[in-house]
């Protein structure tokens, strides 16, 4: 993996079974831990009585308490005089997804912030379980998804697929890794733990008691969720979702630094009962269309052979557009009233001298 650690989870965290946007049965003040895909770690508190959001970016020092209003579709319009937070969606007491600007170490990056409720989370909370994951990374290129297992002793094993590897000579589509329990330090608060990687970097892992995790890493945000019990698309997930997404257009790796044009925006994600998907941006341009295929049935990703994914990843779906001039892979997962989606695309043929460019986007939507 491009990330060192492979990813523990959660935005799908995102709405695990939480239902509607109603706040009537939730606490007035809700606290979240958040990760921005450009590497920032934040704490966020929402006061639904005062209609304010207080945030503290512990990575770059940005802080503020700003007002918000609720739009007809349940999204938040945030008025931040510093221009840091722009808009968001919340499932009260579970997850908050925010479009942000001025993020990253230089306070100049557009990004998505994924935040989950503050709750006790130790290695023991998640040990003995197997999870899907997806990774939003803006510093090291492209998208990634796969499977991670944490055994009863706390040892972590991962296996992933990275479609962006087709851009680089010698790139590896399938990756894996192990992280021993000895590399993990639990915080005295009991609310998060740290994984110490071999290169000296650290990953902060926080989550909820119902099996959802998020990982904050210098290269981005790792999101994930418990596996589904079947590979098949659940027709109950059909419908229209209003989404927030991050895009980097015409990206290119120069050395170990990804160049490109980042932006955030709103999108509509529509899926029929047969799994036919259309994703449109705020100008009603179609940015992806296809029919969902379970990863378990996508033979180029999983077919039981050791040189592909080691797990069928029930609950993860994909579709591919492949023409003489375009390669696009889209990945989708559903959780409660949320959809999580990612896309990677590049023009064909791919230059062999490393000058090829690619575009990717990553988003989260709530069902309407």
Buried (B, 14 or more C-beta within 10 A) or exposed (E): BBBBBBBBBBBBBBBBEBEEBEBEEBEEEBBBBBBBBBBBBBBBBBBBEEEBBBBBBBBBEBEBEBEBEBEEEBBBEBEBEEEBBBBBBBBBBBBBBBBBBBBBEEBEBBBBBBBBBBBEBBBEBBBEBBBBBBBBBBBBBBBBBBBBBBEEEBBBBBBBBBBBBBBEEEEEBBBBBEBEBEBBEBBEEEBBBBBBBEEEBBBBBBBBEEBBBBBBBBBBBBBBBBBBEEBBBEEEBBBBBBBBBBBBEEBBBEEEEBEBEBBBBBBBBBBBEEBBBBBBBEEEEEBBBBEBBBBBBBEEBBEEEEEBBBBBBBBBBBBBBEEEEEBBBBBBBBBBBBBBBBBBBBEEEBEEEEEBBBBBBBBBBBBE
